[in-house]
Amino acid sequence: MSNFSKKCISSVLFSAFAATANADSASSIAQSFDQAGRDILALVLDSSTKVANVLDHGCWCKKMDPSITDVSMLGGKDPVDPLDQICKQWFTARRCNGNLEGGSCVNYPEGGFYKLNSKMECASGKNDDCEEDTCQIDMHFANSIEDYLNGNPSWAPDSSQACPIGSGDGGATHYCAGVAPFVYITSEEPTEAPPTDPPSCSDNEIDITFLVDGSSSIEDADWNKAVDFLGTLLAGLDIGEQKN
């Protein structure tokens, strides 16, 4: 498919998604990165040309193009430029949180959506842990791409590179650590802190002073009520010679 045709298709997809997002007070984004990467970029970049250029770039950004059915030769150990590096980090964070032990989306069922509010921010109260972490990751890297494009107005997509596919990691076991969006892959198995008993006041000694109004304005009946109340209150306390 020619770049012109791809950009036309991307423009149509962008227009359709943007129209839906603008019509609603909030948006739902598919959990699947095959769709979410493009959809979040459409919201954040707010330009069909910019979205098409990013999806036509490098070895990692191009993997987010839903029109490419075979991405097996994309990716690799060496991004072609800083923008492609952002896309690689985005994929890595998604893989970490979604596929590795320690990630909040491990064993998450297929499908699903996370929600944005009317300000195009993660709707924290309406997302579960997996959905919220996914949203935080996607928004962080989409905003990083926007910042890069704004800071490099002369940037142009490069789709001519041959992607250097890596040889793998020898089957080593990896885990996901960190807090979204700053999750990272590590070879160290996550450990859980041992449970601690809640703090207790039962063995603590404290001094308490009760001030009772005994002025002439207090009737004898009211005074007796106050004394009876204090007696009932003190009966529930552990009072002794060393604790008074």
Secondary structure, 3 states (H helix, E strand, C coil): CCHHHHHHHHHHHHHHHHHHHHHCCCEEEECCHHHHHHHHHHHHHCCHHHHHHHHCCCCCHHHHCCCCCCCCCCCCCCCCCHHHHHHHHHHHHHHHHHHCCCCCCCCCCCCCEEEECCCCCECHHHCCHHHHHHHHHHHHHHHHHHHHHHHCCCCCCCCCCCCCCCCCCCCCCCEEEEECCEEEEECCCCCCCCCCCCCCCCCCCCCCCCCCCCCCCCCHHHHHHHHHHHHHHHHCCCCCCCCC
